[in-house]
Amino acid sequence: MFSLLMNGPNFFFTVAAVFLKDTFSARLRIVGSYIALFFLGIVMPFITEYMSDNHRGAADVVISIIIVFAGAFNAFLQGGVFGYAAIFPPRMMGAIMLGQGLSGSICNLIRIICVLILPPSSDPSNNNDFVGCLIYFSLASAILILCVVLFIANEKTEYAKFYLKKTQTAQREER
């Protein structure tokens, strides 16, 4: 069910992003989505921990809504990142694709390590589930902030400025 909640909005907003690409700058789409995903990732462990004890149904609904928003922001983020990478030489797109593949593998590896170090327990006094989840989502959120910093730093390099200017010149000539 969670994959539908994530991928449904991801598909819909990927299509929407094609039509909205001129409404929002690539920088806003990328940085804004990273920051939104950061906040969604930070609140998720706390919602599951503190709402699930007394309000299990409400916690499930809130988490489902968060996942829908994460899918939407992910669509804008991916569209922005791939669009931004497209202004650079083709090997940069290869680096983006490699990063996408590695990120999935690294996320799974981190989750496996969290479960091995802090095994889940049915004992209510054991909060390994929460601590493991908090570590996992905190690392993911820290990586998102690192991505924001690196994206902004990349925009300021001479390399990026050269290709951004080249793209802007080509776009003006097309009009």
Contacts in CASP RR format, 6 or more apart in sequence:
PFRMAT RR
TARGET T0000
AUTHOR 0000-0000-0000
METHOD contacts of the structure
MODEL  1
MFSLLMNGPNFFFTVAAVFLKDTFSARLRIVGSYIALFFLGIVMPFITEY
MSDNHRGAADVVISIIIVFAGAFNAFLQGGVFGYAAIFPPRMMGAIMLGQ
GLSGSICNLIRIICVLILPPSSDPSNNNDFVGCLIYFSLASAILILCVVL
FIANEKTEYAKFYLKKTQTAQREER
2 64 0 8 1.000
2 67 0 8 1.000
5 64 0 8 1.000
5 67 0 8 1.000
5 68 0 8 1.000
5 71 0 8 1.000
6 67 0 8 1.000
6 68 0 8 1.000
6 70 0 8 1.000
6 71 0 8 1.000
6 74 0 8 1.000
7 71 0 8 1.000
8 71 0 8 1.000
9 68 0 8 1.000
9 69 0 8 1.000
9 71 0 8 1.000
9 72 0 8 1.000
9 75 0 8 1.000
10 71 0 8 1.000
10 72 0 8 1.000
10 74 0 8 1.000
10 75 0 8 1.000
11 75 0 8 1.000
12 72 0 8 1.000
12 75 0 8 1.000
13 71 0 8 1.000
13 72 0 8 1.000
13 75 0 8 1.000
13 76 0 8 1.000
14 75 0 8 1.000
14 78 0 8 1.000
14 79 0 8 1.000
16 75 0 8 1.000
17 29 0 8 1.000
17 75 0 8 1.000
17 76 0 8 1.000
17 79 0 8 1.000
17 80 0 8 1.000
24 76 0 8 1.000
26 80 0 8 1.000
26 83 0 8 1.000
26 84 0 8 1.000
27 151 0 8 1.000
27 155 0 8 1.000
29 76 0 8 1.000
29 77 0 8 1.000
29 79 0 8 1.000
29 80 0 8 1.000
30 77 0 8 1.000
30 80 0 8 1.000
30 81 0 8 1.000
30 84 0 8 1.000
30 151 0 8 1.000
31 148 0 8 1.000
31 151 0 8 1.000
31 152 0 8 1.000
32 73 0 8 1.000
33 73 0 8 1.000
33 74 0 8 1.000
33 76 0 8 1.000
33 77 0 8 1.000
33 80 0 8 1.000
34 77 0 8 1.000
34 144 0 8 1.000
34 145 0 8 1.000
34 147 0 8 1.000
34 148 0 8 1.000
34 151 0 8 1.000
35 144 0 8 1.000
35 148 0 8 1.000
36 69 0 8 1.000
36 73 0 8 1.000
37 70 0 8 1.000
37 73 0 8 1.000
37 74 0 8 1.000
37 77 0 8 1.000
37 144 0 8 1.000
38 141 0 8 1.000
38 144 0 8 1.000
38 145 0 8 1.000
38 148 0 8 1.000
40 66 0 8 1.000
40 69 0 8 1.000
40 70 0 8 1.000
40 73 0 8 1.000
41 66 0 8 1.000
41 70 0 8 1.000
41 137 0 8 1.000
41 140 0 8 1.000
41 141 0 8 1.000
42 137 0 8 1.000
42 138 0 8 1.000
42 141 0 8 1.000
43 66 0 8 1.000
44 63 0 8 1.000
44 66 0 8 1.000
44 133 0 8 1.000
44 137 0 8 1.000
45 130 0 8 1.000
45 133 0 8 1.000
45 134 0 8 1.000
45 137 0 8 1.000
47 59 0 8 1.000
47 62 0 8 1.000
47 63 0 8 1.000
47 66 0 8 1.000
48 59 0 8 1.000
48 63 0 8 1.000
48 130 0 8 1.000
48 133 0 8 1.000
49 127 0 8 1.000
49 130 0 8 1.000
49 133 0 8 1.000
51 58 0 8 1.000
51 59 0 8 1.000
51 62 0 8 1.000
52 59 0 8 1.000
81 96 0 8 1.000
82 93 0 8 1.000
82 96 0 8 1.000
85 92 0 8 1.000
85 93 0 8 1.000
85 95 0 8 1.000
85 96 0 8 1.000
86 93 0 8 1.000
87 163 0 8 1.000
87 164 0 8 1.000
87 166 0 8 1.000
87 167 0 8 1.000
88 160 0 8 1.000
88 163 0 8 1.000
107 140 0 8 1.000
110 136 0 8 1.000
110 139 0 8 1.000
110 140 0 8 1.000
111 136 0 8 1.000
114 132 0 8 1.000
114 133 0 8 1.000
114 135 0 8 1.000
114 136 0 8 1.000
115 132 0 8 1.000
117 132 0 8 1.000
118 128 0 8 1.000
118 129 0 8 1.000
118 131 0 8 1.000
118 132 0 8 1.000
118 135 0 8 1.000
119 128 0 8 1.000
120 128 0 8 1.000
120 129 0 8 1.000
121 128 0 8 1.000
121 129 0 8 1.000
154 160 0 8 1.000
155 161 0 8 1.000
155 164 0 8 1.000
END
